[in-house]
Structure formats: structure tokens, C-alpha cells
Amino acid sequence: MPEFTVAELQEKIQKYRSMEEADLVAKYEAELAKKQGIKGTPVAGDIVLGISPEDFEKSASKFAAPGLHKSVFGMPYWKTAGKSLAFPYTISEGEDANKEGEIYCGVSKEAAWKIKEILKALDIPYKVSNGLVAFDPGSVAGKVGSVLYIQVRDTRTEEEGGKGTIYTKPAEGTSIFPANATLGSIGMTMQSLLLRSIT
């Protein structure tokens, strides 16, 4: 079989496609793909996805973009009874609206600082009950705060299912701020939320 140039192959594909010669089109498309270093089967015509335009418009990554996201908090609950709490929330504004997440906090003396910061950011008072700190979980539900998302890399090993991908999650440490917080007011920049290796 003679060696055709890319232009010649494209011309043959167009010619045989207009003649509805599917076998010849496929043959020359495969040769063109090989010449161009394309792996897989070349696509002839439109790629038709099995979803409606409405579902396509609604589709989005499950991860929120880096930055502060105004969020409405739900009722906190015990993640592990007596050891850790979960503070669920739903992002309420912007392109990431309706994405949900949770902040987990230990309740030990060493870990309680995170709960203290969340209560402070959401303007929830604590009380003392039998000499111990307590707060009403119902007072958290419906409160609005801002959740700080940063980029992270999956550092799990391959055996653990890691792939080294980059995604976002609420920041370690302080991640909940008052609803009116801005990156500038908390001493951050968008660049500081991104991984350094990204160009």
C-alpha cells in the first residue's frame, strides 16, 4: 500500500465519506490516526453523549473551586460518639452552589480549638454544663459561614488506591470563617491556595 501524506489521507476520507463508503473511510481514518500518533479509534461524525442538555448543563465536578465559599450549615452530629463531630454544610452561592461537605473535629482537649473556631465564626455561644463546655447543635443549623477550599494532591500509594490527582478540600486547620470573610481579610491570596507545581 502506498504511503499517503496527511493531506492526501484527509482528502480521501472526505471523498469516501461523501460517497458513503464507510469501510474505506474507516481504513483511511485509521491510517491517518496512526500517522498522527493518535491512539484509539478515530471518531467519524459527532460524538453523541447519552445525557440531556439539562443534565449536561447541571454536570460539574464534585469538588468546589479553591477559595472561600459562603455556606449554610446543618445540624452537627457525632461522627464517632464521644470522639469526633461532623459539621455538615451546603455551599449557597456561585458556580459551586449546592455542593455539600462536612468538617470533622475531634473533641479532645488538644483538638477542641477547631470546634472553638467554628463556633466563633458562626457566632454560636457555648455554655458550661456540669463544669464542661457544651453548645446547642440546633443553634448551628441554618447559620451561614465561609468555608476555605485549597488544592491538594492525592498522596495515597497505588495499593491504597492513590493516583496522584489534584483536587480541592476544606483547608486543614482553620477552614471556617465568618460569612463576610474575604481572602484578603484572612491574610490569604488565591495563589496561596494552589499547589506550587501547577503551571
C-alpha positions as CSV (number, residue, x, y, z in Angstrom):
1,M,0.0,0.0,0.0
2,P,1.5,3.4,-1.0
3,E,2.4,5.9,1.8
4,F,0.0,8.8,1.8
5,T,0.6,12.3,3.3
6,V,-1.7,13.6,6.0
7,A,-3.3,16.0,3.4
8,E,-3.9,13.1,0.9
9,L,-5.5,10.9,3.7
10,Q,-7.8,13.8,4.7
11,E,-8.8,14.3,1.1
12,K,-9.5,10.5,0.7
13,I,-11.5,10.5,3.9
14,Q,-13.6,13.4,2.8
15,K,-14.1,11.9,-0.7
16,Y,-15.2,8.4,0.5
17,R,-17.3,9.9,3.3
18,S,-19.3,11.8,0.6
19,M,-19.7,8.6,-1.3
20,E,-20.9,6.8,2.0
21,E,-18.1,4.2,1.7
22,A,-17.8,3.6,5.4
23,D,-15.2,0.8,5.1
24,L,-12.8,2.9,3.1
25,V,-13.4,5.9,5.4
26,A,-12.6,3.7,8.4
27,K,-9.4,2.4,6.7
28,Y,-8.1,5.8,5.8
29,E,-9.0,7.3,9.2
30,A,-7.1,4.5,11.0
31,E,-4.1,5.2,8.7
32,L,-4.4,9.0,9.4
33,A,-4.6,8.3,13.2
34,K,-1.5,6.1,13.1
35,K,0.4,8.8,11.1
36,Q,-0.6,11.5,13.6
37,G,0.2,9.3,16.6
38,I,-3.4,9.1,17.8
39,K,-4.3,6.1,19.9
40,G,-7.7,4.5,19.9
41,T,-10.4,4.6,17.2
42,P,-10.9,7.9,15.3
43,V,-14.3,9.4,15.6
44,A,-16.3,9.9,12.5
45,G,-19.1,12.5,12.8
46,D,-20.5,13.9,16.0
47,I,-19.8,12.3,19.4
48,V,-23.3,11.8,20.9
49,L,-23.4,11.7,24.7
50,G,-26.1,9.8,26.4
51,I,-27.4,12.7,28.5
52,S,-29.9,15.5,28.0
53,P,-28.9,19.2,27.6
54,E,-30.4,19.9,31.0
55,D,-28.3,17.2,32.7
56,F,-25.2,18.3,30.8
57,E,-25.6,21.9,32.0
58,K,-26.0,20.7,35.6
59,S,-22.9,18.5,35.5
60,A,-20.0,19.7,37.5
61,S,-17.0,18.4,39.5
62,K,-18.0,17.2,43.0
63,F,-15.1,19.4,44.2
64,A,-15.6,23.1,44.9
65,A,-13.1,25.5,43.4
66,P,-10.3,26.9,45.5
67,G,-11.3,29.9,47.6
68,L,-13.9,31.0,50.2
69,H,-17.4,29.6,49.7
70,K,-20.4,31.1,51.5
71,S,-22.2,28.1,53.0
72,V,-25.3,27.2,55.1
73,F,-24.5,24.8,58.0
74,G,-26.7,21.9,59.0
75,M,-27.1,20.2,62.4
76,P,-23.7,18.9,63.7
77,Y,-23.7,15.2,64.7
78,W,-21.3,12.7,66.3
79,K,-19.1,11.2,63.6
80,T,-17.7,8.9,66.3
81,A,-19.7,9.1,69.5
82,G,-17.7,11.0,72.2
83,K,-14.6,11.4,69.9
84,S,-15.4,13.4,66.8
85,L,-18.1,15.7,65.5
86,A,-19.2,16.4,61.9
87,F,-20.4,19.9,60.9
88,P,-22.3,19.5,57.6
89,Y,-22.7,22.4,55.2
90,T,-24.0,23.2,51.7
91,I,-22.4,25.9,49.6
92,S,-25.0,28.5,48.9
93,E,-23.6,30.8,46.2
94,G,-21.7,30.8,42.9
95,E,-20.8,28.1,40.5
96,D,-20.4,25.6,43.3
97,A,-23.8,26.3,44.9
98,N,-25.5,23.2,46.3
99,K,-22.3,21.2,46.7
100,E,-22.1,19.6,50.2
101,G,-19.4,18.9,52.6
102,E,-18.5,18.2,56.2
103,I,-15.9,19.4,58.6
104,Y,-14.7,16.8,61.1
105,C,-13.4,17.9,64.5
106,G,-12.0,15.9,67.4
107,V,-13.4,16.7,70.8
108,S,-10.3,16.1,72.9
109,K,-8.6,18.9,74.8
110,E,-5.9,19.0,72.1
111,A,-8.4,19.1,69.2
112,A,-11.1,21.4,70.6
113,W,-9.6,24.5,69.1
114,K,-11.2,23.7,65.8
115,I,-14.7,23.5,67.3
116,K,-14.0,26.7,69.1
117,E,-13.1,28.4,65.8
118,I,-16.2,27.1,64.1
119,L,-18.5,28.3,66.9
120,K,-16.8,31.7,66.8
121,A,-17.0,32.0,63.0
122,L,-20.7,31.1,63.1
123,D,-21.4,33.3,66.2
124,I,-22.6,30.4,68.3
125,P,-22.2,30.8,72.1
126,Y,-21.1,27.9,74.2
127,K,-22.3,27.3,77.8
128,V,-21.0,25.4,80.8
129,S,-22.9,22.3,81.8
130,N,-21.7,20.5,85.0
131,G,-18.3,22.1,84.6
132,L,-17.9,21.1,80.9
133,V,-18.2,23.1,77.7
134,A,-21.5,22.5,75.8
135,F,-23.3,24.0,72.8
136,D,-26.8,23.6,71.3
137,P,-26.4,21.8,67.9
138,G,-29.7,23.2,66.8
139,S,-28.2,26.7,67.0
140,V,-25.7,25.8,64.3
141,A,-28.4,24.7,61.8
142,G,-29.1,27.5,59.3
143,K,-26.1,29.6,60.2
144,V,-24.0,31.0,57.3
145,G,-20.2,30.9,57.2
146,S,-17.5,30.7,54.6
147,V,-15.6,27.5,54.0
148,L,-12.0,27.8,52.7
149,Y,-11.1,25.3,50.0
150,I,-7.5,24.6,48.9
151,Q,-5.9,22.4,46.3
152,V,-4.2,19.2,47.5
153,R,-2.6,16.2,45.8
154,D,-3.7,12.6,46.5
155,T,-0.7,11.2,48.3
156,R,-2.0,7.7,48.8
157,T,0.0,4.8,47.4
158,E,-1.2,2.8,44.4
159,E,-2.0,0.0,46.8
160,E,-4.3,2.4,48.7
161,G,-6.0,3.5,45.5
162,G,-4.0,6.7,45.1
163,K,-3.4,8.2,41.7
164,G,-1.6,11.4,42.5
165,T,-4.5,13.5,41.2
166,I,-5.1,17.1,42.3
167,Y,-8.4,18.0,43.9
168,T,-9.8,20.5,46.4
169,K,-10.9,20.1,50.0
170,P,-11.5,22.3,53.0
171,A,-8.2,23.6,54.4
172,E,-6.6,21.7,57.2
173,G,-6.6,23.7,60.4
174,T,-8.8,26.7,60.2
175,S,-11.3,26.3,57.4
176,I,-14.5,28.1,58.6
177,F,-14.7,31.8,58.7
178,P,-17.5,34.4,59.2
179,A,-19.8,34.8,56.2
180,N,-18.4,38.2,55.3
181,A,-14.8,37.0,55.2
182,T,-12.7,37.6,52.1
183,L,-9.3,36.1,51.2
184,G,-7.7,39.4,52.0
185,S,-9.3,39.7,55.4
186,I,-8.0,36.3,56.4
187,G,-4.5,37.0,55.0
188,M,-4.7,34.7,52.0
189,T,-4.4,35.0,48.3
190,M,-5.8,32.8,45.6
191,Q,-2.2,31.8,44.6
192,S,-1.6,30.6,48.2
193,L,-4.5,28.1,47.8
194,L,-3.0,26.5,44.7
195,L,-0.3,23.8,44.6
196,R,3.0,25.2,43.7
197,S,3.6,22.5,41.0
198,I,0.7,23.7,38.9
199,T,1.7,25.9,35.9
